[in-house]
């Protein structure tokens, strides 16, 4: 089996607030919207924001909560893109939880949460190769 993730779905309590964060902050355009879910086509993966109660029903599970013990990452092509993107995400309803700084392994990163407290790392890593579509290949 090929290693792949096709869709990541995040629970949200307010689709409009979530749409503002992803639309105005990242500049992403939905490829599908309904009253309960919004999908964004990313580079080879789809991100969904789904009303939490509807996600619970879909999963046949209750008690979903945030924040979780995970972070999603959005890598950028240059070091100078990190801080402005973090600021744009904060202006679109996010919350900065770690301003941009240099991790021990090099590069630059910071963290911001979306309105539902899902953590996003915004990073530039000089060891990661990035193609024109934004696909990253691991390397140090």
C-alpha positions in Angstrom: 0.0 0.0 0.0 1.3 3.4 -0.9 1.8 5.9 2.0 -0.8 8.5 1.5 -3.3 10.7 3.3 -6.3 11.8 1.1 -8.5 13.9 3.3 -8.1 15.5 6.7 -11.3 16.6 8.3 -11.4 19.0 11.2 -14.4 19.6 13.4 -15.7 23.1 13.7 -18.4 24.8 15.7 -18.9 27.6 13.2 -18.4 27.1 9.5 -18.5 30.8 8.6 -15.8 31.6 11.2 -13.7 28.7 10.0 -14.2 29.7 6.3 -12.9 33.2 7.1 -9.7 31.8 8.7 -8.9 29.4 5.8 -10.1 31.8 3.1 -8.8 35.1 4.3 -5.8 33.8 6.3 -4.4 31.1 3.9 -6.1 32.5 0.8 -7.8 29.1 0.1 -11.0 28.8 -2.0 -13.5 26.2 -1.1 -14.1 23.6 -3.8 -17.4 22.5 -2.1 -19.6 24.0 0.5 -22.8 22.9 2.2 -24.6 23.8 5.4 -22.4 21.4 7.4 -19.0 21.0 5.6 -16.5 22.9 3.5 -13.8 21.2 1.4 -10.6 22.8 0.2 -8.4 21.2 -2.5 -4.8 21.4 -1.4 -1.7 20.0 -3.1 -2.7 16.4 -3.5 -4.9 16.3 -0.4 -8.3 17.7 0.6 -9.0 19.5 3.8 -12.5 19.5 5.2 -14.1 21.5 7.9 -17.2 19.8 9.2 -19.6 20.9 11.9 -18.5 18.9 15.0 -22.0 17.6 15.8 -22.3 16.4 12.2 -18.8 14.9 12.3 -19.7 13.0 15.4 -22.8 11.6 13.7 -20.8 10.7 10.6 -18.2 8.9 12.8 -20.8 7.3 15.1 -18.9 8.8 18.0 -19.6 11.4 20.6 -17.5 13.7 22.7 -15.0 15.0 20.1 -13.0 17.8 21.6 -10.1 20.2 20.8 -7.3 20.9 21.1 -5.8 17.6 20.2 -2.3 16.3 20.5 -1.4 17.0 16.9 -0.4 19.9 14.7 -0.9 20.4 11.0 1.9 22.1 9.1 2.0 24.5 6.2 5.4 24.9 4.8 6.4 28.0 2.8 9.1 28.4 0.2 11.1 31.2 2.0 12.0 32.2 5.5 10.5 35.7 5.0 7.0 34.2 4.3 6.6 32.7 7.8 5.8 35.7 10.1 3.5 37.5 7.6 1.4 34.3 7.1 1.1 33.8 10.9 0.0 37.5 11.2 -2.5 37.0 8.3 -4.0 33.9 10.0 -4.3 35.8 13.3 -6.0 38.7 11.5 -8.5 36.2 10.0 -9.6 34.8 13.4 -6.6 32.6 14.4 -4.6 32.9 17.6 -0.8 33.0 17.7 0.5 30.4 20.2 4.2 30.7 19.2 5.6 33.6 17.3 8.1 32.7 14.5 11.5 31.6 15.8 14.3 29.3 14.9 14.0 25.6 16.1 17.2 23.8 17.1 17.3 21.9 13.7 17.3 25.2 11.7 14.8 27.1 9.6 12.0 29.2 11.0 8.6 28.2 12.4 5.7 29.5 14.5 2.3 28.2 15.5 -1.2 29.6 15.2 -4.5 28.0 16.0 -7.6 28.2 13.8 -10.8 29.4 15.5 -11.6 25.9 16.7 -8.1 25.6 18.4 -6.6 23.3 15.8 -2.8 24.0 15.8 -1.1 24.9 12.5 2.7 25.1 12.3 3.8 27.7 9.7 7.3 26.7 8.7 10.3 27.2 6.4 12.8 24.3 6.5 15.9 24.7 4.4 16.3 20.9 4.4 12.9 20.2 2.9 12.6 20.4 -0.9 9.4 22.1 -2.1 8.1 21.9 -5.6 6.0 24.5 -7.4 2.8 22.8 -6.2 3.9 23.1 -2.6 4.6 19.4 -2.1 7.4 18.9 0.4 10.0 16.1 0.4 11.6 15.3 3.8 15.3 15.9 4.1 17.7 17.3 6.6 
